[in-house]
Amino acid sequence: MCKYLEVTRSNFYNWKNRGPSKRALENEKILEIAKKSYAECHGICGLDKMLEDVREHFPKCSRNRLYGIQKRNGLYSKRKRKFKATTDSNHQLPVAENLLNQNFKADKPGAVWVTDISYVNTIEGWLYLATVKDICTKDIVGWATADNMKTELCIKALESAIKRYRPSPGLIHHSDRGVQYCSKDYQKLLKKHGMVCSMSRKGNCYDNACAETFFGTIKCEMLYHKKYETRKEAHRDIFWYIEIFYNRKRRHQSLGYMTPAEYRKTIEEQLLAA
């Protein structure tokens, strides 16, 4: 064979006995990090978020290099699926003016919260999920689940956010025109804590897109890939997704690939130093 390939016998044995190259060894370490990142997020993270984890150890790792490793090892993120949301705005209750007008930006935490309701299908029946999201940090500051979508569900979600973060008066609270948010009890809670009410225009889903985006994310990344026997099982996964993964581990492109918890800490430190 050496004669056919026109190489000396000594060079052939040098090549045969040579260990893995430096790049190959690095690729093995990169693969270990990528696999760990993939496992910790239950296969939810995509290439760019995985790349940020890898670059904490290998800053010069290129996107194409990681893509090749990802492709060879089948570390693909779960695919998104469409979902449908519903809002009951057929009521005669007073509604508030749209103060955001699709400007979903805030320069500090606790300035603007957006909220919405969605649902999860289980064999036992529907499980409804209400969330409150801070549009500055993107984290879910409050949430609650129930077997119905009455006003109490939304109140419970908002109260959990208030208890956790104790926002200052003047916070803008934005929602759709759902009967839950227009109810006297919910409006009473907003006034009690000095929150300024803002609501979407009727029939315009884009006015509350910032809140609805979270439901698209949690459903496409986790809930649509599972079949739940009971509401308790679904609630357990929602808890993990929000409290363990989404708020503390899921990197957001709009936050410079930081997690909501990291971004909140950074902003709060900057405000204290100012």
C-alpha positions as CSV (number, residue, x, y, z in Angstrom):
1,M,0.0,0.0,0.0
2,C,2.9,2.4,0.8
3,K,4.3,1.8,-2.7
4,Y,0.9,2.4,-4.3
5,L,0.4,5.7,-2.3
6,E,4.1,6.7,-2.9
7,V,4.8,7.2,0.8
8,T,7.6,5.7,2.9
9,R,6.9,3.0,5.4
10,S,8.2,5.2,8.3
11,N,5.8,8.1,7.3
12,F,2.9,5.6,7.1
13,Y,3.5,4.3,10.6
14,N,4.0,7.8,11.9
15,W,0.6,8.8,10.5
16,K,-1.0,5.5,11.8
17,N,0.3,6.0,15.4
18,R,-0.4,9.7,15.5
19,G,-3.1,10.7,18.1
20,P,-6.0,13.0,17.4
21,S,-5.2,16.5,16.2
22,K,-5.6,19.6,18.5
23,R,-8.7,20.6,16.5
24,A,-10.2,17.1,16.9
25,L,-9.7,17.2,20.6
26,E,-11.2,20.7,20.8
27,N,-14.2,19.4,18.8
28,E,-14.7,16.6,21.4
29,K,-14.8,19.2,24.2
30,I,-17.1,21.4,22.3
31,L,-19.4,18.5,21.7
32,E,-19.5,17.8,25.4
33,I,-20.5,21.4,26.2
34,A,-23.1,21.3,23.4
35,K,-24.6,18.0,24.6
36,K,-24.8,19.4,28.2
37,S,-26.5,22.6,26.9
38,Y,-28.9,20.5,24.8
39,A,-29.8,18.2,27.7
40,E,-30.2,21.0,30.3
41,C,-32.8,22.7,28.1
42,H,-34.5,19.4,27.1
43,G,-33.6,19.9,23.4
44,I,-35.2,23.3,23.2
45,C,-32.2,25.5,22.5
46,G,-31.2,26.3,18.9
47,L,-27.8,26.7,17.4
48,D,-27.2,30.3,18.3
49,K,-28.1,29.9,22.0
50,M,-26.0,26.7,22.1
51,L,-23.1,28.7,20.6
52,E,-23.2,31.2,23.4
53,D,-22.8,28.4,25.9
54,V,-19.9,27.0,23.9
55,R,-18.2,30.4,23.6
56,E,-18.0,30.7,27.3
57,H,-15.2,28.0,27.1
58,F,-14.1,28.4,23.4
59,P,-14.5,32.1,22.5
60,K,-13.2,31.7,19.0
61,C,-15.6,28.8,18.1
62,S,-17.4,29.8,14.8
63,R,-21.0,29.3,14.1
64,N,-20.2,27.0,11.1
65,R,-17.9,24.9,13.2
66,L,-20.6,24.3,15.8
67,Y,-23.2,23.7,13.1
68,G,-21.1,20.9,11.7
69,I,-20.8,19.3,15.2
70,Q,-24.5,19.8,15.8
71,K,-25.4,18.2,12.5
72,R,-23.1,15.2,12.9
73,N,-24.6,14.5,16.3
74,G,-28.2,15.3,15.7
75,L,-28.5,18.1,18.3
76,Y,-31.4,19.8,16.6
77,S,-33.9,22.0,18.4
78,K,-37.6,21.1,18.5
79,R,-39.6,22.5,15.6
80,K,-42.2,25.2,16.2
81,R,-45.8,24.6,15.5
82,K,-48.7,27.1,15.1
83,F,-51.1,27.8,18.0
84,K,-54.4,29.6,18.4
85,A,-55.3,32.0,21.2
86,T,-58.7,33.2,22.3
87,T,-60.0,36.4,24.0
88,D,-63.5,37.1,25.2
89,S,-63.9,40.8,24.5
90,N,-67.7,40.7,23.9
91,H,-68.7,42.6,27.0
92,Q,-70.0,46.0,28.1
93,L,-67.3,46.7,30.7
94,P,-65.2,49.9,30.4
95,V,-61.9,49.6,28.5
96,A,-58.7,51.5,28.8
97,E,-56.7,53.5,26.2
98,N,-53.8,51.8,24.4
99,L,-50.8,53.5,25.9
100,L,-48.1,51.3,24.3
101,N,-49.2,51.4,20.7
102,Q,-47.0,48.4,20.0
103,N,-44.0,50.1,21.5
104,F,-42.8,47.1,23.5
105,K,-39.7,48.7,25.0
106,A,-38.8,49.8,28.5
107,D,-35.5,51.1,29.9
108,K,-35.9,49.6,33.4
109,P,-37.6,46.7,35.1
110,G,-41.0,47.3,36.7
111,A,-41.9,50.0,34.1
112,V,-44.3,48.0,31.9
113,W,-45.9,44.6,32.5
114,V,-47.9,42.8,29.8
115,T,-50.3,40.0,30.6
116,D,-52.4,37.4,28.8
117,I,-54.2,34.0,29.1
118,S,-53.7,30.8,27.1
119,Y,-54.5,27.1,27.6
120,V,-53.0,23.7,27.6
121,N,-54.8,20.6,26.5
122,T,-54.8,17.5,28.8
123,I,-56.8,14.3,28.8
124,E,-58.3,15.4,32.1
125,G,-59.4,18.7,30.5
126,W,-58.2,22.2,29.7
127,L,-55.6,23.9,31.9
128,Y,-55.5,27.7,31.7
129,L,-52.4,29.7,32.2
130,A,-52.2,33.4,33.0
131,T,-48.8,35.2,32.9
132,V,-47.4,38.6,33.6
133,K,-44.3,39.6,31.7
134,D,-41.8,42.5,32.2
135,I,-41.1,43.8,28.8
136,C,-37.7,45.2,29.8
137,T,-36.2,41.9,31.1
138,K,-38.5,39.5,29.2
139,D,-38.9,37.4,32.3
140,I,-42.3,36.1,33.6
141,V,-42.7,37.9,36.8
142,G,-46.0,36.3,37.8
143,W,-48.1,33.4,36.6
144,A,-50.9,31.1,37.7
145,T,-52.9,28.1,36.4
146,A,-56.5,26.9,36.9
147,D,-59.1,24.6,35.4
148,N,-61.0,27.7,34.3
149,M,-60.2,31.2,32.9
150,K,-62.2,33.3,35.4
151,T,-61.0,36.6,36.7
152,E,-59.5,34.9,39.8
153,L,-56.9,33.2,37.6
154,C,-55.6,36.6,36.3
155,I,-55.7,38.1,39.8
156,K,-53.7,35.3,41.2
157,A,-51.0,35.8,38.5
158,L,-50.8,39.5,39.1
159,E,-50.7,39.1,42.8
160,S,-47.8,36.7,42.5
161,A,-45.9,39.3,40.4
162,I,-46.7,42.1,42.9
163,K,-45.6,39.9,45.9
164,R,-42.3,39.0,44.2
165,Y,-41.3,42.4,42.8
166,R,-43.3,45.0,44.7
167,P,-43.4,47.5,41.8
168,S,-43.6,51.3,42.3
169,P,-46.8,53.2,41.5
170,G,-47.0,54.3,37.9
171,L,-46.2,50.9,36.3
172,I,-48.1,50.5,33.0
173,H,-50.1,47.3,33.0
174,H,-51.0,46.3,29.5
175,S,-53.5,43.6,28.4
176,D,-56.1,42.7,25.8
177,R,-59.7,43.6,26.3
178,G,-60.6,40.3,27.9
179,V,-63.5,40.4,30.3
180,Q,-61.1,39.2,33.1
181,Y,-58.9,42.3,32.8
182,C,-61.9,44.7,32.5
183,S,-63.7,43.3,35.5
184,K,-64.2,45.4,38.6
185,D,-62.2,43.2,40.8
186,Y,-59.1,43.2,38.5
187,Q,-59.3,47.0,38.0
188,K,-59.6,47.4,41.8
189,L,-56.3,45.5,42.2
190,L,-54.6,47.7,39.6
191,K,-55.7,50.9,41.4
192,K,-54.7,49.6,44.8
193,H,-51.1,49.3,43.6
194,G,-51.1,52.5,41.6
195,M,-50.8,50.7,38.2
196,V,-51.8,52.5,35.0
197,C,-54.1,50.4,32.8
198,S,-53.5,50.1,29.1
199,M,-55.4,47.8,26.7
200,S,-55.1,46.6,23.1
201,R,-57.5,47.8,20.4
202,K,-60.3,45.5,19.7
203,G,-59.4,42.8,17.2
204,N,-55.8,43.8,16.9
205,C,-53.6,40.9,18.1
206,Y,-50.4,42.8,17.4
207,D,-51.2,45.3,20.2
208,N,-50.5,42.5,22.8
209,A,-48.0,40.6,20.7
210,C,-45.3,40.9,23.4
211,A,-47.4,38.9,25.9
212,E,-48.6,36.4,23.3
213,T,-45.1,35.7,22.2
214,F,-44.4,33.8,25.4
215,F,-47.2,31.5,24.8
216,G,-46.0,30.8,21.3
217,T,-42.6,30.0,22.8
218,I,-43.6,27.7,25.6
219,K,-46.1,25.8,23.4
220,C,-43.8,25.4,20.5
221,E,-40.7,24.5,22.6
222,M,-42.4,22.2,25.1
223,L,-46.1,21.8,25.5
224,Y,-47.0,20.8,21.9
225,H,-44.4,18.0,22.1
226,K,-46.1,16.2,25.0
227,K,-49.4,14.6,25.8
228,Y,-50.6,15.3,29.4
229,E,-52.8,12.9,31.3
230,T,-53.6,15.4,34.0
231,R,-53.6,19.1,34.7
232,K,-51.1,18.5,37.5
233,E,-48.6,17.0,35.0
234,A,-49.0,20.1,32.7
235,H,-48.6,22.5,35.7
236,R,-45.4,20.7,36.7
237,D,-43.9,21.2,33.3
238,I,-45.0,24.8,33.2
239,F,-43.3,25.5,36.5
240,W,-40.1,24.0,35.3
241,Y,-40.2,25.9,32.0
242,I,-40.9,29.3,33.6
243,E,-39.0,29.2,36.9
244,I,-36.1,27.0,36.0
245,F,-35.6,27.3,32.3
246,Y,-37.1,30.4,30.7
247,N,-36.3,33.0,33.4
248,R,-32.9,31.6,34.4
249,K,-31.4,29.6,31.6
250,R,-33.0,30.5,28.2
251,R,-30.9,33.0,26.3
252,H,-32.8,35.7,24.5
253,Q,-31.4,37.2,21.3
254,S,-33.1,40.5,22.1
255,L,-31.1,40.6,25.4
256,G,-27.8,40.0,23.7
257,Y,-28.1,36.3,24.4
258,M,-28.3,36.9,28.1
259,T,-31.0,35.2,30.2
260,P,-33.8,37.3,31.7
261,A,-32.3,36.8,35.2
262,E,-28.8,37.9,34.0
263,Y,-30.2,40.9,32.2
264,R,-32.3,42.0,35.1
265,K,-29.3,41.8,37.4
266,T,-27.2,43.8,34.9
267,I,-29.8,46.6,34.5
268,E,-30.4,46.9,38.3
269,E,-26.6,47.2,38.9
270,Q,-26.4,49.9,36.3
271,L,-29.3,51.8,37.9
272,L,-27.7,51.6,41.3
273,A,-24.4,52.8,40.0
274,A,-26.0,55.8,38.1
